[in-house]
Amino acid sequence: MTTHTPTREIARAEDQDASGALLGVGRRARRTYSLDEIALVPAAATVDPEDVDLSWRVGALAFRLPFVAAAMDSVTDVRTAGIMAALGGLGVLNLEGLQTRYADPAEPLAAIAAAAPDEVIGLMQRLYRAPIQEELIAARVAAVRDAGAACCVSMTPAAAPRLAPVAEAAGADLILVQSTVVTEQHRSSRGRALSLRDLTARLRVPVMAGNCVGYDAAAGLLEAGVAALFVGVGPGAACTSRRVLGLGVPQATAICDVAAARDDHARRSGRYVPIVADGGIAVGGDVARAIACGADAVMLGSALARAEEAPGRGFHWGMATPHAALPRGTRIRVGATGTLRQILLGPAGVDDGSHNLAEALRTAMGMCGAATIREMHAAEIVIAPTLASEGKAAQFSQKVGQGR
């Protein structure tokens, strides 16, 4: 195990004295970092990758791999949730997606895949106007459980008061309340908003929440009793929130800030809450850096949409893409590069780091001297925005390896 002081704690101490960059007269801003701008430093004492434990847990549920399939119609359906469980991960089914609006979602999925680029948003808006059917929620939850998988379902805060009790009654094991931004304190002249504190107290199953990117927002959600925190606003491959809304914090900084809130909460309460980094994670190096910043697991969207079994049929789109008034996503072509097993466990069929994510993480953790996910939180991190391109001119010119 590494014995140096965690980089996150050093950064927080320095931030207390930093005034930030000057934007203009009387206005300063904090410098933040994406996962692409940092690198991990090999430790003085390393660990055999075969001895590295990648497991993590939410409440009483334990998972062998820290990989969560995103609650997107292009990524997770009943079949892929079952495969994820068999491989050691977790799949999240979107209860406001096509799976609960259509008895046979194959037809709308095929229509989305076949639509012309200038027609696809309008098509999705029409398809997603079909009502959510409670009997389909029960059927999908039962099907996931029949496949031998823990059933995790996702819903927005607005839909949670209606859908969460239905999902719980159907046998869901985990509930994720997820939106672009989720907070425990929300003001509205239209009436009382969802209270996550009340929801966590009312339901018997663990309630996870996201997404958030700041210390204070995370602290509020932790005090509300959530079982896990999802971090990331806008870094997803198919997400356009950062352009449409101008919101977001680069993932490395966002994870570190939320992890600081989690660690402070654990010291005060004795309750450790896992963090799931959600968005902007495509290759093994992204996974390792996210874990080092403080995440316990990563949610994968486009990385798993490339699987041969993915319901998106070579395409990927975000949860907010079909929004009726303000779409905050787009459909992107990702193709199919291999099976879910290849992507998560190998053997790799490509050379760009998008296959065998588990072995990549084990190797990185071993080189950083970390035998467990929580030990990896202490890995040394440096600012290195040119790390991926240093010495790789030939790869970039030939569009192979890191140059893809």
C-alpha positions as CSV (number, residue, x, y, z in Angstrom):
1,M,0.0,0.0,0.0
2,T,1.3,3.5,-0.8
3,T,2.2,5.6,2.3
4,H,2.4,9.1,0.8
5,T,-0.2,11.7,1.5
6,P,-3.1,11.5,-1.0
7,T,-2.8,14.1,-3.8
8,R,-6.4,15.1,-3.2
9,E,-5.6,16.3,0.3
10,I,-2.6,18.2,-0.8
11,A,-4.6,20.0,-3.5
12,R,-7.3,20.9,-1.0
13,A,-4.8,22.4,1.4
14,E,-3.2,24.5,-1.4
15,D,-6.6,25.6,-2.6
16,Q,-7.3,27.3,0.8
17,D,-4.5,29.8,0.0
18,A,-5.0,30.1,-3.7
19,S,-6.9,33.2,-5.1
20,G,-7.6,31.6,-8.4
21,A,-7.1,32.9,-11.9
22,L,-8.2,36.4,-12.7
23,L,-11.1,36.5,-15.2
24,G,-11.7,40.3,-15.0
25,V,-11.9,43.1,-12.5
26,G,-13.2,41.6,-9.2
27,R,-13.8,38.1,-10.7
28,R,-11.6,35.1,-10.2
29,A,-12.1,31.4,-11.1
30,R,-10.6,28.2,-9.9
31,R,-8.5,26.1,-12.3
32,T,-10.0,22.7,-12.8
33,Y,-8.8,19.5,-14.6
34,S,-10.1,16.8,-16.9
35,L,-9.0,13.2,-16.7
36,D,-7.0,13.8,-19.9
37,E,-4.9,16.4,-18.1
38,I,-3.6,14.2,-15.3
39,A,-1.5,11.1,-15.0
40,L,-0.7,8.6,-12.3
41,V,2.8,8.2,-10.9
42,P,4.1,4.6,-10.4
43,A,4.8,3.8,-6.8
44,A,8.1,2.8,-5.2
45,A,6.5,-0.5,-4.1
46,T,4.3,-2.3,-6.6
47,V,1.7,-5.0,-6.4
48,D,1.2,-8.1,-8.6
49,P,-1.9,-7.4,-10.7
50,E,-3.1,-10.9,-9.9
51,D,-3.3,-9.8,-6.3
52,V,-5.4,-6.7,-7.0
53,D,-9.0,-6.8,-5.8
54,L,-11.4,-4.8,-8.0
55,S,-14.5,-5.4,-5.9
56,W,-16.8,-2.7,-4.5
57,R,-20.2,-2.6,-2.8
58,V,-23.4,-0.6,-2.4
59,G,-25.0,-1.3,0.9
60,A,-25.3,-5.1,1.2
61,L,-24.7,-5.7,-2.5
62,A,-21.1,-6.6,-3.6
63,F,-19.8,-6.5,-7.2
64,R,-16.6,-8.1,-8.4
65,L,-15.9,-5.4,-11.0
66,P,-16.3,-1.6,-10.7
67,F,-18.1,-1.2,-14.0
68,V,-21.7,0.0,-14.2
69,A,-23.6,0.0,-17.6
70,A,-25.3,3.3,-18.1
71,A,-29.0,3.7,-17.8
72,M,-29.3,4.5,-21.5
73,D,-31.5,2.7,-24.1
74,S,-28.5,2.3,-26.4
75,V,-26.5,0.5,-23.6
76,T,-28.7,-1.4,-21.1
77,D,-31.7,-3.7,-21.6
78,V,-32.7,-6.9,-19.8
79,R,-30.2,-9.0,-21.8
80,T,-27.2,-6.7,-21.2
81,A,-28.1,-6.3,-17.6
82,G,-27.9,-10.1,-17.2
83,I,-24.6,-10.3,-19.1
84,M,-23.1,-7.5,-16.9
85,A,-24.1,-9.4,-13.8
86,A,-22.5,-12.6,-15.1
87,L,-19.3,-10.8,-15.8
88,G,-19.2,-9.2,-12.3
89,G,-20.6,-5.7,-13.1
90,L,-23.9,-3.9,-12.8
91,G,-26.4,-2.8,-15.4
92,V,-28.9,0.0,-14.8
93,L,-32.2,-0.1,-16.6
94,N,-33.8,3.3,-17.5
95,L,-37.4,3.2,-16.3
96,E,-38.3,6.2,-18.4
97,G,-36.8,4.7,-21.6
98,L,-38.1,2.6,-24.4
99,Q,-38.0,-0.6,-22.4
100,T,-41.0,0.6,-20.3
101,R,-42.9,2.4,-23.0
102,Y,-43.1,-0.5,-25.6
103,A,-43.8,-4.2,-25.0
104,D,-41.4,-4.9,-27.8
105,P,-38.7,-2.1,-27.9
106,A,-36.9,-3.7,-30.9
107,E,-39.0,-1.8,-33.4
108,P,-38.3,1.7,-32.0
109,L,-34.7,0.9,-31.4
110,A,-34.4,-0.2,-35.1
111,A,-36.1,3.0,-36.2
112,I,-33.7,5.2,-34.3
113,A,-30.7,3.3,-35.8
114,A,-32.1,3.7,-39.3
115,A,-33.1,7.4,-39.0
116,A,-31.3,10.1,-41.0
117,P,-29.2,12.5,-38.9
118,D,-31.5,15.4,-39.6
119,E,-34.6,13.4,-38.6
120,V,-33.4,11.4,-35.5
121,I,-34.1,14.0,-32.8
122,G,-37.7,14.5,-34.0
123,L,-38.2,10.8,-34.2
124,M,-36.9,10.2,-30.7
125,Q,-39.1,12.9,-29.3
126,R,-42.1,11.2,-30.9
127,L,-41.1,7.7,-29.7
128,Y,-40.4,8.8,-26.1
129,R,-43.9,10.4,-25.9
130,A,-45.4,7.0,-25.5
131,P,-46.6,6.5,-21.9
132,I,-44.6,4.6,-19.3
133,Q,-46.5,1.4,-18.5
134,E,-46.3,0.2,-14.9
135,E,-46.9,-3.4,-15.9
136,L,-43.8,-3.2,-18.2
137,I,-41.7,-2.0,-15.2
138,A,-42.7,-5.1,-13.3
139,A,-42.0,-7.3,-16.3
140,R,-38.5,-5.8,-16.9
141,V,-37.5,-6.0,-13.2
142,A,-38.7,-9.6,-13.1
143,A,-36.8,-10.5,-16.2
144,V,-33.5,-9.0,-14.9
145,R,-33.9,-10.9,-11.6
146,D,-34.8,-14.1,-13.5
147,A,-31.5,-13.7,-15.3
148,G,-29.7,-14.0,-12.0
149,A,-28.8,-10.3,-11.8
150,A,-29.2,-7.7,-9.1
151,C,-31.8,-5.3,-10.6
152,C,-30.9,-1.6,-10.6
153,V,-33.3,0.9,-12.1
154,S,-33.0,4.6,-12.9
155,M,-35.5,7.4,-12.9
156,T,-35.5,11.2,-12.8
157,P,-36.4,13.1,-9.6
158,A,-39.7,14.2,-11.1
159,A,-40.8,10.6,-11.8
160,A,-39.4,9.1,-8.6
161,P,-42.4,9.6,-6.4
162,R,-44.5,7.5,-8.8
163,L,-41.9,5.0,-10.2
164,A,-39.8,4.2,-7.2
165,P,-42.6,2.5,-5.2
166,V,-43.6,0.5,-8.3
167,A,-40.0,-0.6,-8.9
168,E,-39.5,-1.6,-5.2
169,A,-42.8,-3.6,-5.2
170,A,-41.6,-5.3,-8.4
171,G,-38.4,-6.5,-6.7
172,A,-35.8,-3.9,-7.7
173,D,-32.6,-4.2,-5.6
174,L,-31.2,-0.7,-6.2
175,I,-32.8,2.6,-7.2
176,L,-30.9,5.4,-8.9
177,V,-32.5,8.8,-8.9
178,Q,-30.6,10.5,-11.8
179,S,-30.7,13.8,-13.7
180,T,-28.3,16.3,-15.2
181,V,-28.0,17.8,-11.8
182,V,-29.5,16.5,-8.6
183,T,-29.5,18.3,-5.2
184,E,-31.2,17.7,-1.9
185,Q,-32.3,21.4,-1.8
186,H,-34.4,22.5,-4.7
187,R,-36.6,25.6,-4.8
188,S,-39.7,25.8,-7.0
189,S,-42.8,28.0,-7.1
190,R,-44.7,25.1,-8.5
191,G,-44.7,23.2,-5.3
192,R,-42.6,20.9,-3.1
193,A,-39.9,19.1,-5.0
194,L,-38.7,15.5,-4.3
195,S,-36.9,15.1,-1.0
196,L,-34.2,12.4,-1.3
197,R,-34.1,12.4,2.5
198,D,-37.8,11.3,2.6
199,L,-37.3,8.8,-0.3
200,T,-34.4,7.1,1.3
201,A,-36.3,6.8,4.6
202,R,-39.4,5.5,2.9
203,L,-38.0,2.9,0.7
204,R,-36.5,-0.4,1.9
205,V,-34.0,-0.7,-1.0
206,P,-30.8,1.5,-1.3
207,V,-31.3,4.8,-3.1
208,M,-28.4,6.1,-5.1
209,A,-28.4,9.7,-6.6
210,G,-26.7,11.8,-9.1
211,N,-25.4,13.6,-10.8
212,C,-23.4,16.1,-8.9
213,V,-20.0,17.8,-9.2
214,G,-19.4,19.9,-6.1
215,Y,-18.4,19.5,-2.5
216,D,-21.5,21.2,-1.0
217,A,-24.0,19.5,-3.3
218,A,-22.4,16.1,-2.5
219,A,-22.5,16.8,1.2
220,G,-26.2,17.6,1.1
221,L,-26.9,14.3,-0.7
222,L,-24.8,12.3,1.7
223,E,-26.7,13.8,4.7
224,A,-29.9,12.8,2.9
225,G,-28.8,9.2,3.2
226,V,-28.1,8.2,-0.4
227,A,-26.3,4.9,-0.8
228,A,-24.0,6.0,-3.6
229,L,-23.2,9.2,-5.5
230,F,-22.8,9.6,-9.2
231,V,-20.4,12.3,-10.4
232,G,-20.3,14.1,-13.8
233,V,-22.2,16.8,-15.6
234,G,-21.8,16.8,-19.3
235,P,-18.6,14.8,-20.1
236,G,-20.5,11.9,-21.8
237,A,-19.7,11.2,-25.5
238,A,-23.3,11.7,-26.6
239,C,-24.1,14.5,-24.1
240,T,-24.4,18.2,-25.2
241,S,-25.3,19.7,-21.8
242,R,-22.0,21.6,-21.6
243,R,-22.7,23.3,-24.9
244,V,-26.5,23.8,-24.5
245,L,-26.4,24.9,-20.8
246,G,-22.8,26.0,-20.3
247,L,-22.6,23.8,-17.2
248,G,-20.1,21.3,-16.0
249,V,-16.9,20.7,-14.1
250,P,-14.0,18.7,-15.7
251,Q,-14.2,15.1,-14.3
252,A,-10.9,14.9,-12.4
253,T,-11.7,17.9,-10.3
254,A,-15.4,16.9,-10.0
255,I,-14.5,13.5,-8.7
256,C,-11.9,14.9,-6.2
257,D,-14.4,17.5,-4.9
258,V,-17.1,14.9,-4.3
259,A,-14.6,12.4,-2.9
260,A,-13.5,15.0,-0.4
261,A,-17.1,15.5,0.7
262,R,-17.5,11.7,1.0
263,D,-14.4,11.3,3.1
264,D,-15.4,14.1,5.4
265,H,-18.8,12.5,5.8
266,A,-17.3,9.1,6.5
267,R,-15.1,10.6,9.3
268,R,-18.1,12.3,10.9
269,S,-20.6,9.6,10.5
270,G,-18.6,6.4,10.1
271,R,-20.6,5.6,7.0
272,Y,-18.6,5.2,3.8
273,V,-20.6,6.0,0.6
274,P,-19.2,4.8,-2.8
275,I,-18.7,7.3,-5.7
276,V,-19.4,6.3,-9.3
277,A,-17.7,8.5,-12.0
278,D,-20.2,8.9,-14.8
279,G,-19.2,10.2,-18.2
280,G,-16.1,10.8,-20.2
281,I,-14.6,7.3,-19.5
282,A,-13.8,5.4,-22.7
283,V,-10.5,3.5,-22.1
284,G,-8.5,1.8,-19.3
285,G,-6.5,4.9,-18.5
286,D,-9.7,6.9,-17.9
287,V,-10.9,4.2,-15.5
288,A,-7.6,4.2,-13.5
289,R,-7.5,8.0,-13.3
290,A,-11.1,8.2,-12.2
291,I,-10.5,5.6,-9.4
292,A,-7.3,7.4,-8.3
293,C,-9.3,10.7,-8.0
294,G,-11.6,9.0,-5.5
295,A,-14.2,7.0,-7.4
296,D,-15.1,3.5,-6.4
297,A,-16.6,2.5,-9.7
298,V,-17.3,4.0,-13.2
299,M,-20.4,4.2,-15.2
300,L,-19.8,3.4,-18.9
301,G,-22.0,4.6,-21.8
302,S,-20.4,4.8,-25.2
303,A,-17.7,2.3,-24.1
304,L,-20.4,-0.4,-23.7
305,A,-22.6,0.9,-26.6
306,R,-19.8,-0.5,-28.8
307,A,-20.6,-4.0,-27.6
308,E,-22.1,-6.5,-30.1
309,E,-24.9,-7.2,-27.6
310,A,-25.7,-3.5,-27.1
311,P,-29.4,-2.6,-27.9
312,G,-28.3,0.6,-29.7
313,R,-27.2,-1.4,-32.8
314,G,-24.0,0.6,-33.3
315,F,-25.4,3.9,-32.2
316,H,-25.4,5.7,-28.8
317,W,-27.5,8.5,-27.4
318,G,-28.0,10.1,-24.0
319,M,-31.0,10.1,-21.7
320,A,-31.7,13.8,-22.4
321,T,-31.5,13.4,-26.2
322,P,-35.2,13.0,-26.7
323,H,-36.2,15.8,-24.4
324,A,-39.4,17.3,-25.7
325,A,-38.4,21.0,-25.3
326,L,-34.6,21.2,-24.9
327,P,-32.6,18.2,-26.1
328,R,-29.2,17.9,-24.4
329,G,-27.7,15.1,-26.3
330,T,-27.2,13.6,-29.8
331,R,-27.1,10.3,-31.5
332,I,-23.5,9.2,-32.4
333,R,-22.3,6.2,-34.4
334,V,-20.0,4.0,-32.3
335,G,-20.0,0.8,-34.3
336,A,-19.4,-2.6,-32.7
337,T,-15.9,-3.5,-31.7
338,G,-16.4,-6.6,-29.7
339,T,-18.5,-8.4,-27.1
340,L,-19.2,-7.1,-23.6
341,R,-16.8,-9.8,-22.3
342,Q,-14.0,-8.5,-24.5
343,I,-14.6,-4.9,-23.5
344,L,-14.6,-5.7,-19.8
345,L,-12.4,-8.8,-19.5
346,G,-10.7,-9.3,-22.8
347,P,-8.9,-10.6,-24.7
348,A,-8.5,-7.3,-26.4
349,G,-9.2,-7.2,-30.1
350,V,-8.1,-3.5,-30.5
351,D,-5.0,-1.5,-29.6
352,D,-6.6,1.7,-28.3
353,G,-7.3,0.7,-24.7
354,S,-11.1,0.3,-25.1
355,H,-11.0,-3.5,-24.5
356,N,-10.1,-5.5,-21.3
357,L,-10.8,-2.6,-19.0
358,A,-10.5,-4.8,-15.9
359,E,-6.9,-6.0,-16.8
360,A,-5.9,-2.4,-17.6
361,L,-7.2,-1.2,-14.2
362,R,-5.5,-4.1,-12.3
363,T,-2.2,-3.3,-14.0
364,A,-2.4,0.4,-13.3
365,M,-3.4,-0.3,-9.7
366,G,-0.5,-2.7,-9.2
367,M,2.0,-0.2,-10.6
368,C,0.6,2.4,-8.2
369,G,1.0,0.0,-5.3
370,A,-2.7,-0.4,-4.7
371,A,-4.2,-3.8,-3.9
372,T,-7.8,-2.4,-3.5
373,I,-10.0,0.3,-4.9
374,R,-9.7,2.4,-1.7
375,E,-5.9,2.1,-1.7
376,M,-5.9,3.4,-5.2
377,H,-7.5,6.6,-3.9
378,A,-4.0,7.4,-2.4
379,A,-2.2,7.1,-5.8
380,E,0.1,10.0,-6.6
381,I,-1.4,12.3,-9.4
382,V,0.5,14.8,-11.5
383,I,-0.8,17.5,-13.9
384,A,0.2,16.2,-17.4
385,P,-1.9,17.5,-20.2
386,T,0.5,16.2,-22.9
387,L,1.0,12.7,-21.5
388,A,-1.1,11.0,-24.2
389,S,0.7,12.7,-27.1
390,E,4.3,12.8,-25.8
391,G,6.5,10.8,-28.1
392,K,3.5,9.4,-30.1
393,A,3.8,11.4,-33.3
394,A,3.9,8.2,-35.4
395,Q,0.8,6.8,-33.8
396,F,-1.1,10.1,-34.5
397,S,0.1,10.4,-38.0
398,Q,-0.9,6.8,-38.8
399,K,-4.1,6.9,-36.7
400,V,-3.3,3.8,-34.7
401,G,-3.1,3.1,-30.9
402,Q,-3.3,6.4,-29.0
403,G,-3.6,8.3,-32.3
404,R,-7.1,7.1,-33.0
